[in-house]
Amino acid sequence: MSNVQEVWWRPGGRSPFALDPTKPRLPQMGSMVGQFLIIFGGPAVGLVTIKYYPFLIEDRTLYIGGLASIVFWFLASFAMFGSESFPRGMPQFLKLQFRAGFGLCMSFLLLGLFGIANGYDTPLISRDVAVVAKHTTRHSDPAKRTYYVAMRAWPPSRTVVEVGAPREVYDRLSVPLIAIGTPQADLDAMPDSGFVRLIVGEGRLGLQWFKGIEVVAR
């Protein structure tokens, strides 16, 4: 390229993160702040919900909903960010990466905001539910493994959901061990092998969120 100042990351010798002097300043500043909040705030807010107010729903519901949200916001980015929104000459694959990242971060942001609004300062309830199996992750150090218990969280439904459990609860449960990734149909068909006390929050937006489990004697 004959003019090194005109490559896409330095159009006219200007950093792509600098304000464009040919456009109004305030809209550009507002756009930069908004993008910063989505890119960095979205995952942070989403992780707060995942840690403190996780939805008590089937895994496949979360996966399908999350993927649908990412695709929706990826497509919506074409209406929100036109070609003029990117530095001149920016490769198409980098534009697509930005749009995919925007979809992911927006999905995390909405997940987080909904989860906090649903779960914050809501009352807790408990119920005894059947356990069908358990398994752990494969980490060589038992102290660093994640322990899962497969339970029927919505009696009388026989649908099974896997939730994280403290190691002491996991060790006290005399239930079958299963492989990671056991098909949902196989889990639903398993017989009841024990019971735990499930503690959930009564979400104000209609979704219960998982607080914890305790062993119960029967």
Backbone as CSV, one residue per row, in Angstrom:
resi,resn,N_x,N_y,N_z,CA_x,CA_y,CA_z,C_x,C_y,C_z
1,MET,0.856,-1.184,0.000,0.000,0.000,0.000,0.895,1.238,0.000
2,SER,0.609,2.134,-0.892,1.500,3.270,-1.065,1.407,4.280,0.065
3,ASN,0.219,4.411,0.646,0.040,5.403,1.711,-0.247,4.678,3.016
4,VAL,0.761,4.560,3.872,0.594,3.790,5.109,-0.368,4.477,6.063
5,GLN,-0.683,5.745,5.846,-1.608,6.439,6.741,-3.063,6.067,6.454
6,GLU,-3.316,5.358,5.315,-4.693,5.082,4.937,-5.109,3.631,5.184
7,VAL,-4.280,2.840,5.871,-4.709,1.488,6.224,-5.865,1.587,7.202
8,TRP,-6.671,0.510,7.295,-7.962,0.619,7.978,-7.845,1.006,9.440
9,TRP,-6.747,0.581,10.108,-6.682,0.879,11.544,-6.165,2.294,11.833
10,ARG,-5.718,3.008,10.768,-5.309,4.401,10.965,-5.755,5.239,9.767
11,PRO,-7.080,5.377,9.558,-7.547,6.163,8.413,-7.107,7.615,8.549
12,GLY,-6.363,8.096,7.563,-5.885,9.464,7.627,-4.917,9.701,8.758
13,GLY,-4.270,8.642,9.247,-3.346,8.789,10.365,-4.035,8.876,11.710
14,ARG,-5.375,8.655,11.747,-6.144,8.806,12.980,-6.429,7.448,13.594
15,SER,-6.288,7.345,14.905,-6.633,6.108,15.598,-8.121,5.831,15.436
16,PRO,-8.523,4.556,15.224,-9.950,4.236,15.107,-10.708,4.487,16.408
17,PHE,-9.990,4.671,17.516,-10.640,4.941,18.800,-10.789,6.444,19.055
18,ALA,-10.243,7.254,18.165,-10.351,8.704,18.316,-11.657,9.187,17.692
19,LEU,-12.113,10.370,18.113,-13.320,10.951,17.544,-13.049,11.416,16.120
20,ASP,-14.053,11.237,15.274,-13.951,11.682,13.884,-14.241,13.178,13.836
21,PRO,-13.267,14.006,13.439,-13.475,15.459,13.443,-14.524,15.927,12.447
22,THR,-14.922,15.060,11.499,-15.915,15.465,10.502,-17.345,15.210,10.964
23,LYS,-17.509,14.615,12.159,-18.846,14.287,12.667,-19.058,14.957,14.017
24,PRO,-20.334,15.167,14.446,-20.614,15.763,15.764,-19.980,14.943,16.881
25,ARG,-19.457,15.639,17.894,-18.719,14.970,18.966,-19.629,14.216,19.929
26,LEU,-20.724,14.845,20.377,-21.555,14.236,21.418,-22.132,12.880,21.006
27,PRO,-22.697,12.729,19.789,-23.185,11.391,19.410,-22.080,10.339,19.400
28,GLN,-20.886,10.745,18.974,-19.771,9.794,18.963,-19.384,9.381,20.372
29,MET,-19.353,10.350,21.285,-19.007,10.044,22.665,-20.062,9.154,23.307
30,GLY,-21.337,9.435,23.030,-22.408,8.599,23.564,-22.336,7.184,23.051
31,SER,-22.013,7.039,21.756,-21.887,5.704,21.173,-20.725,4.939,21.796
32,MET,-19.608,5.627,22.025,-18.439,4.962,22.608,-18.722,4.503,24.034
33,VAL,-19.405,5.351,24.803,-19.748,4.986,26.181,-20.702,3.793,26.191
34,GLY,-21.717,3.830,25.306,-22.668,2.729,25.243,-22.011,1.416,24.875
35,GLN,-21.120,1.457,23.881,-20.429,0.236,23.488,-19.520,-0.272,24.598
36,PHE,-18.869,0.636,25.302,-18.002,0.238,26.412,-18.821,-0.472,27.490
37,LEU,-19.996,0.082,27.828,-20.827,-0.512,28.870,-21.327,-1.886,28.453
38,ILE,-21.678,-2.054,27.179,-22.174,-3.343,26.713,-21.058,-4.380,26.684
39,ILE,-19.899,-3.994,26.143,-18.806,-4.946,25.964,-18.226,-5.403,27.299
40,PHE,-18.063,-4.466,28.240,-17.453,-4.822,29.519,-18.493,-5.057,30.622
41,GLY,-19.569,-4.289,30.590,-20.590,-4.434,31.625,-21.485,-5.629,31.416
42,GLY,-21.756,-5.979,30.128,-22.645,-7.103,29.852,-22.176,-8.404,30.482
43,PRO,-20.952,-8.863,30.171,-20.476,-10.102,30.800,-20.417,-10.018,32.319
44,ALA,-20.043,-8.852,32.865,-19.947,-8.714,34.318,-21.313,-8.879,34.975
45,VAL,-22.329,-8.205,34.424,-23.679,-8.305,34.984,-24.221,-9.723,34.809
46,GLY,-23.943,-10.328,33.647,-24.388,-11.698,33.426,-23.787,-12.677,34.416
47,LEU,-22.507,-12.506,34.733,-21.845,-13.398,35.685,-22.402,-13.240,37.097
48,VAL,-22.863,-12.036,37.436,-23.500,-11.826,38.745,-24.748,-12.695,38.857
49,THR,-25.564,-12.692,37.806,-26.773,-13.524,37.824,-26.426,-15.002,37.868
50,ILE,-25.444,-15.427,37.058,-25.066,-16.842,37.032,-24.583,-17.300,38.407
51,LYS,-23.879,-16.430,39.124,-23.331,-16.809,40.423,-24.361,-16.733,41.549
52,TYR,-25.171,-15.667,41.561,-26.030,-15.425,42.714,-27.510,-15.717,42.478
53,TYR,-27.999,-15.620,41.249,-29.422,-15.819,40.985,-29.649,-16.722,39.765
54,PRO,-29.010,-17.890,39.711,-29.161,-18.751,38.528,-30.592,-19.270,38.393
55,PHE,-31.118,-19.216,37.185,-32.484,-19.674,36.946,-32.577,-21.182,37.144
56,LEU,-33.651,-21.621,37.759,-33.905,-23.055,37.899,-34.711,-23.489,36.682
57,ILE,-34.014,-23.776,35.600,-34.634,-24.189,34.346,-33.818,-25.327,33.753
58,GLU,-34.402,-26.010,32.777,-33.681,-27.082,32.105,-32.498,-26.512,31.331
59,ASP,-31.417,-27.278,31.250,-30.224,-26.824,30.546,-30.525,-26.475,29.090
60,ARG,-31.338,-27.302,28.441,-31.602,-27.065,27.020,-32.366,-25.759,26.814
61,THR,-33.196,-25.375,27.789,-33.902,-24.098,27.686,-32.914,-22.947,27.708
62,LEU,-31.924,-23.038,28.588,-30.902,-21.996,28.675,-30.067,-21.937,27.399
63,TYR,-29.668,-23.106,26.885,-28.834,-23.144,25.686,-29.584,-22.590,24.477
64,ILE,-30.823,-23.034,24.293,-31.607,-22.579,23.134,-31.897,-21.093,23.235
65,GLY,-32.295,-20.639,24.448,-32.580,-19.223,24.632,-31.350,-18.357,24.440
66,GLY,-30.214,-18.821,24.955,-28.984,-18.050,24.811,-28.549,-17.949,23.360
67,LEU,-28.603,-19.064,22.639,-28.208,-19.054,21.236,-29.143,-18.174,20.409
68,ALA,-30.441,-18.263,20.689,-31.404,-17.430,19.958,-31.154,-15.950,20.209
69,SER,-30.806,-15.595,21.447,-30.532,-14.194,21.778,-29.296,-13.695,21.053
70,ILE,-28.238,-14.507,21.028,-27.002,-14.105,20.338,-27.269,-13.884,18.853
71,VAL,-28.016,-14.793,18.228,-28.328,-14.649,16.801,-29.180,-13.404,16.563
72,PHE,-30.162,-13.161,17.439,-31.026,-11.985,17.278,-30.217,-10.698,17.313
73,TRP,-29.349,-10.556,18.319,-28.585,-9.311,18.438,-27.498,-9.204,17.383
74,PHE,-26.995,-10.337,16.903,-26.062,-10.312,15.780,-26.739,-9.707,14.556
75,LEU,-27.968,-10.166,14.269,-28.702,-9.634,13.125,-29.120,-8.183,13.355
76,ALA,-29.501,-7.878,14.606,-29.910,-6.505,14.912,-28.760,-5.527,14.752
77,SER,-27.524,-6.002,14.902,-26.369,-5.106,14.785,-26.244,-4.518,13.382
78,PHE,-26.782,-5.217,12.361,-26.723,-4.679,11.004,-27.596,-3.444,10.866
79,ALA,-28.689,-3.384,11.648,-29.531,-2.190,11.631,-28.968,-1.095,12.534
80,MET,-28.262,-1.488,13.583,-27.744,-0.516,14.551,-26.408,0.077,14.130
81,PHE,-25.590,-0.745,13.452,-24.250,-0.299,13.046,-24.090,-0.501,11.546
82,GLY,-24.180,0.572,10.798,-23.977,0.497,9.360,-22.510,0.511,9.003
83,SER,-22.221,0.475,7.715,-20.833,0.452,7.253,-20.057,1.681,7.711
84,GLU,-20.758,2.823,7.831,-20.084,4.056,8.239,-19.674,4.038,9.704
85,SER,-20.157,3.067,10.465,-19.810,2.972,11.884,-18.426,2.371,12.107
86,PHE,-17.853,1.753,11.083,-16.557,1.104,11.205,-15.473,1.933,10.510
87,PRO,-14.219,1.787,10.953,-13.125,2.490,10.267,-13.079,2.126,8.785
88,ARG,-12.772,3.087,7.946,-12.729,2.887,6.511,-11.724,1.794,6.144
89,GLY,-12.188,0.836,5.334,-11.319,-0.245,4.885,-11.188,-1.401,5.852
90,MET,-11.940,-1.405,6.934,-11.841,-2.497,7.914,-12.274,-3.806,7.258
91,PRO,-11.490,-4.878,7.401,-11.844,-6.162,6.778,-13.209,-6.660,7.227
92,GLN,-13.914,-7.325,6.310,-15.269,-7.791,6.596,-15.302,-8.788,7.751
93,PHE,-14.295,-9.666,7.838,-14.320,-10.674,8.900,-14.202,-10.037,10.288
94,LEU,-13.510,-8.901,10.389,-13.427,-8.211,11.678,-14.752,-7.538,12.021
95,LYS,-15.457,-7.056,11.012,-16.782,-6.490,11.258,-17.729,-7.572,11.776
96,LEU,-17.634,-8.767,11.187,-18.481,-9.871,11.635,-18.118,-10.301,13.049
97,GLN,-16.823,-10.281,13.369,-16.408,-10.608,14.736,-16.970,-9.600,15.719
98,PHE,-16.942,-8.321,15.351,-17.521,-7.300,16.223,-19.009,-7.564,16.424
99,ARG,-19.732,-7.874,15.354,-21.174,-8.096,15.467,-21.476,-9.322,16.334
100,ALA,-20.667,-10.390,16.179,-20.864,-11.582,17.006,-20.576,-11.268,18.474
101,GLY,-19.504,-10.503,18.723,-19.200,-10.106,20.096,-20.281,-9.235,20.684
102,PHE,-20.844,-8.353,19.869,-21.949,-7.507,20.327,-23.151,-8.362,20.718
103,GLY,-23.463,-9.374,19.892,-24.578,-10.261,20.215,-24.362,-11.008,21.511
104,LEU,-23.135,-11.497,21.715,-22.815,-12.223,22.945,-22.910,-11.312,24.164
105,CYS,-22.336,-10.116,24.083,-22.327,-9.202,25.225,-23.723,-8.687,25.546
106,MET,-24.533,-8.404,24.520,-25.905,-7.967,24.757,-26.716,-9.067,25.427
107,SER,-26.478,-10.310,25.010,-27.197,-11.433,25.621,-26.828,-11.567,27.091
108,PHE,-25.538,-11.434,27.404,-25.105,-11.469,28.800,-25.727,-10.325,29.590
109,LEU,-25.763,-9.135,28.994,-26.312,-7.978,29.689,-27.784,-8.181,30.031
110,LEU,-28.574,-8.626,29.062,-29.997,-8.821,29.297,-30.248,-9.969,30.273
111,LEU,-29.452,-11.041,30.154,-29.548,-12.138,31.117,-29.293,-11.630,32.525
112,GLY,-28.232,-10.833,32.668,-27.878,-10.329,33.981,-28.922,-9.397,34.561
113,LEU,-29.399,-8.451,33.764,-30.397,-7.499,34.250,-31.692,-8.212,34.633
114,PHE,-32.119,-9.159,33.795,-33.340,-9.897,34.097,-33.161,-10.737,35.356
115,GLY,-32.011,-11.399,35.476,-31.781,-12.257,36.636,-31.744,-11.489,37.939
116,ILE,-31.092,-10.322,37.938,-31.018,-9.518,39.157,-32.392,-8.968,39.505
117,ALA,-33.114,-8.462,38.498,-34.460,-7.945,38.749,-35.390,-9.048,39.246
118,ASN,-35.200,-10.259,38.732,-36.040,-11.387,39.122,-35.725,-11.897,40.528
119,GLY,-34.424,-11.910,40.881,-34.041,-12.592,42.112,-33.708,-11.730,43.303
120,TYR,-33.305,-10.476,43.077,-32.808,-9.671,44.200,-33.884,-9.471,45.270
121,ASP,-33.521,-9.803,46.529,-34.369,-9.567,47.694,-35.735,-10.233,47.577
122,THR,-35.768,-11.425,46.990,-37.020,-12.180,46.918,-37.010,-13.288,47.966
123,PRO,-38.175,-13.717,48.443,-38.232,-14.725,49.518,-37.775,-16.094,49.048
124,LEU,-37.247,-16.870,50.005,-36.802,-18.233,49.735,-37.847,-19.226,50.217
125,ILE,-37.996,-20.315,49.484,-38.864,-21.414,49.893,-38.070,-22.710,49.733
126,SER,-38.562,-23.785,50.319,-37.880,-25.072,50.191,-38.895,-26.175,49.952
127,ARG,-38.432,-27.242,49.305,-39.269,-28.416,49.094,-38.360,-29.625,48.955
128,ASP,-38.842,-30.773,49.365,-38.080,-32.004,49.230,-38.306,-32.588,47.842
129,VAL,-37.209,-32.918,47.167,-37.305,-33.434,45.798,-36.471,-34.699,45.672
130,ALA,-36.822,-35.510,44.698,-36.129,-36.781,44.468,-34.823,-36.554,43.714
131,VAL,-33.816,-37.360,44.066,-32.527,-37.354,43.379,-32.376,-38.674,42.636
132,VAL,-31.863,-38.611,41.398,-31.724,-39.841,40.616,-30.264,-40.228,40.411
133,ALA,-29.336,-39.264,40.450,-27.937,-39.588,40.164,-27.051,-38.406,40.531
134,LYS,-25.738,-38.591,40.330,-24.775,-37.519,40.582,-23.540,-37.745,39.719
135,HIS,-22.739,-36.693,39.531,-21.462,-36.828,38.837,-20.603,-35.611,39.143
136,THR,-19.319,-35.714,38.828,-18.395,-34.601,39.039,-17.682,-34.287,37.726
137,THR,-17.011,-33.147,37.713,-16.123,-32.850,36.594,-14.858,-33.696,36.741
138,ARG,-13.970,-33.641,35.727,-12.847,-34.585,35.671,-11.543,-34.016,36.216
139,HIS,-11.565,-32.913,36.905,-10.327,-32.326,37.406,-9.599,-33.317,38.316
140,SER,-8.280,-33.395,38.182,-7.506,-34.367,38.952,-7.521,-34.073,40.454
141,ASP,-7.695,-32.814,40.815,-7.739,-32.427,42.225,-9.197,-32.383,42.687
142,PRO,-9.609,-33.282,43.592,-11.006,-33.297,44.050,-11.477,-31.954,44.599
143,ALA,-10.563,-31.186,45.186,-10.953,-29.901,45.757,-11.346,-28.891,44.686
144,LYS,-10.913,-29.128,43.446,-11.210,-28.188,42.364,-12.309,-28.687,41.431
145,ARG,-12.871,-29.831,41.733,-13.958,-30.348,40.909,-15.266,-29.609,41.201
146,THR,-16.168,-29.660,40.231,-17.533,-29.186,40.446,-18.418,-30.409,40.598
147,TYR,-19.268,-30.393,41.602,-20.098,-31.551,41.933,-21.550,-31.271,41.530
148,TYR,-22.144,-32.240,40.830,-23.503,-32.062,40.317,-24.426,-33.156,40.848
149,VAL,-25.660,-32.740,41.112,-26.704,-33.664,41.541,-27.861,-33.554,40.557
150,ALA,-28.336,-34.690,40.072,-29.453,-34.736,39.131,-30.732,-34.998,39.916
151,MET,-31.671,-34.067,39.841,-32.878,-34.146,40.675,-34.137,-33.822,39.872
152,ARG,-35.261,-34.220,40.443,-36.568,-33.846,39.887,-37.045,-32.603,40.662
153,ALA,-36.719,-31.446,40.096,-36.909,-30.193,40.831,-38.338,-29.691,40.840
154,TRP,-39.195,-30.281,39.981,-40.566,-29.770,39.882,-41.580,-30.899,40.054
155,PRO,-41.641,-31.499,41.250,-42.607,-32.584,41.436,-44.034,-32.064,41.204
156,PRO,-44.893,-32.909,40.611,-44.715,-34.339,40.297,-44.082,-34.607,38.932
157,SER,-43.597,-33.581,38.246,-42.939,-33.801,36.952,-41.718,-34.699,37.128
158,ARG,-41.491,-35.568,36.154,-40.334,-36.467,36.197,-39.129,-35.875,35.467
159,THR,-39.229,-34.650,35.024,-38.112,-33.994,34.358,-36.957,-33.801,35.335
160,VAL,-35.759,-34.152,34.890,-34.565,-34.067,35.735,-33.720,-32.879,35.312
161,VAL,-33.188,-32.174,36.301,-32.266,-31.076,36.056,-31.028,-31.296,36.920
162,GLU,-29.866,-30.926,36.406,-28.619,-31.068,37.155,-28.230,-29.716,37.752
163,VAL,-27.909,-29.713,39.049,-27.508,-28.483,39.729,-26.213,-28.715,40.484
164,GLY,-25.452,-27.650,40.682,-24.237,-27.741,41.463,-24.537,-27.950,42.930
165,ALA,-23.694,-28.719,43.595,-23.918,-29.049,45.008,-22.611,-28.940,45.782
166,PRO,-22.680,-28.586,47.069,-21.469,-28.637,47.904,-20.936,-30.069,47.973
167,ARG,-19.646,-30.198,48.129,-19.044,-31.528,48.138,-19.578,-32.370,49.290
168,GLU,-19.809,-31.751,50.445,-20.296,-32.540,51.577,-21.682,-33.107,51.328
169,VAL,-22.516,-32.373,50.601,-23.835,-32.887,50.234,-23.680,-34.010,49.212
170,TYR,-22.845,-33.784,48.227,-22.598,-34.782,47.186,-22.122,-36.094,47.796
171,ASP,-21.161,-36.035,48.712,-20.589,-37.249,49.295,-21.594,-38.028,50.128
172,ARG,-22.577,-37.355,50.696,-23.551,-38.028,51.562,-24.681,-38.674,50.781
173,LEU,-24.773,-38.403,49.498,-25.860,-38.969,48.699,-25.460,-40.328,48.137
174,SER,-26.213,-41.352,48.504,-25.972,-42.711,47.985,-26.870,-42.939,46.772
175,VAL,-26.445,-42.359,45.664,-27.198,-42.466,44.413,-26.240,-42.877,43.311
176,PRO,-26.759,-43.366,42.180,-25.871,-43.828,41.095,-24.999,-42.712,40.535
177,LEU,-23.790,-43.104,40.124,-22.898,-42.194,39.422,-23.183,-42.280,37.923
178,ILE,-23.210,-41.148,37.260,-23.468,-41.131,35.824,-22.332,-40.410,35.109
179,ALA,-22.261,-40.591,33.815,-21.239,-39.936,33.012,-21.646,-38.505,32.700
180,ILE,-20.655,-37.655,32.493,-20.923,-36.292,32.060,-21.586,-36.345,30.690
181,GLY,-22.642,-35.564,30.514,-23.328,-35.527,29.226,-24.334,-36.637,29.022
182,THR,-24.777,-37.264,30.099,-25.816,-38.287,29.965,-27.061,-37.674,29.311
183,PRO,-27.625,-38.319,28.286,-28.782,-37.749,27.593,-29.950,-37.456,28.534
184,GLN,-30.688,-36.394,28.218,-31.808,-35.997,29.057,-32.847,-37.103,29.176
185,ALA,-33.105,-37.812,28.085,-34.106,-38.883,28.128,-33.697,-39.985,29.098
186,ASP,-32.409,-40.296,29.162,-31.935,-41.319,30.097,-32.078,-40.850,31.538
187,LEU,-31.804,-39.574,31.789,-31.966,-39.042,33.141,-33.426,-39.090,33.571
188,ASP,-34.311,-38.683,32.680,-35.739,-38.659,33.027,-36.276,-40.053,33.310
189,ALA,-35.670,-41.074,32.708,-36.150,-42.456,32.878,-35.592,-43.130,34.128
190,MET,-34.611,-42.542,34.787,-33.995,-43.166,35.951,-34.941,-43.151,37.147
191,PRO,-34.864,-44.180,38.008,-35.716,-44.206,39.204,-35.185,-43.269,40.281
192,ASP,-36.071,-42.892,41.189,-35.651,-42.074,42.338,-34.729,-42.900,43.236
193,SER,-33.634,-42.272,43.691,-32.667,-42.996,44.520,-32.389,-42.304,45.847
194,GLY,-32.951,-41.152,46.078,-32.721,-40.418,47.312,-33.496,-39.121,47.284
195,PHE,-33.287,-38.316,48.332,-34.001,-37.043,48.431,-33.068,-35.964,48.967
196,VAL,-33.320,-34.743,48.530,-32.638,-33.568,49.072,-33.683,-32.485,49.289
197,ARG,-33.307,-31.518,50.101,-34.169,-30.340,50.278,-33.656,-29.249,49.352
198,LEU,-34.488,-28.882,48.414,-34.148,-27.865,47.424,-34.607,-26.499,47.920
199,ILE,-33.688,-25.537,47.922,-33.998,-24.174,48.360,-33.948,-23.264,47.143
200,VAL,-35.058,-22.585,46.900,-35.150,-21.722,45.719,-35.716,-20.362,46.116
201,GLY,-35.451,-19.376,45.266,-36.023,-18.056,45.448,-37.258,-17.908,44.583
202,GLU,-38.273,-17.245,45.136,-39.506,-16.982,44.391,-39.299,-15.743,43.529
203,GLY,-38.829,-15.930,42.317,-38.531,-14.803,41.441,-39.738,-13.916,41.200
204,ARG,-39.535,-12.615,41.304,-40.642,-11.678,41.123,-41.116,-11.583,39.678
205,LEU,-40.302,-12.089,38.735,-40.684,-12.057,37.328,-41.153,-13.420,36.829
206,GLY,-41.409,-14.325,37.769,-42.020,-15.596,37.408,-41.088,-16.787,37.304
207,LEU,-39.783,-16.575,37.431,-38.833,-17.682,37.349,-38.187,-17.932,38.704
208,GLN,-38.282,-19.157,39.194,-37.580,-19.499,40.422,-36.080,-19.549,40.152
209,TRP,-35.302,-19.180,41.171,-33.846,-19.248,41.021,-33.262,-20.141,42.104
210,PHE,-32.177,-20.802,41.739,-31.581,-21.825,42.604,-30.694,-21.201,43.678
211,LYS,-30.983,-21.554,44.937,-30.186,-21.070,46.068,-29.244,-22.144,46.604
212,GLY,-29.757,-23.369,46.795,-28.910,-24.421,47.330,-29.697,-25.690,47.616
213,ILE,-28.988,-26.720,48.081,-29.639,-27.970,48.455,-29.043,-28.453,49.767
214,GLU,-29.862,-29.238,50.501,-29.447,-29.842,51.753,-29.882,-31.300,51.759
215,VAL,-29.124,-32.140,52.474,-29.496,-33.543,52.615,-30.611,-33.653,53.645
216,VAL,-31.594,-34.506,53.355,-32.683,-34.761,54.296,-32.701,-36.241,54.633
217,ALA,-33.033,-36.564,55.858,-33.095,-37.948,56.300,-34.502,-38.488,56.075
218,ARG,-34.578,-39.663,55.454,-35.869,-40.303,55.228,-35.792,-41.790,55.563
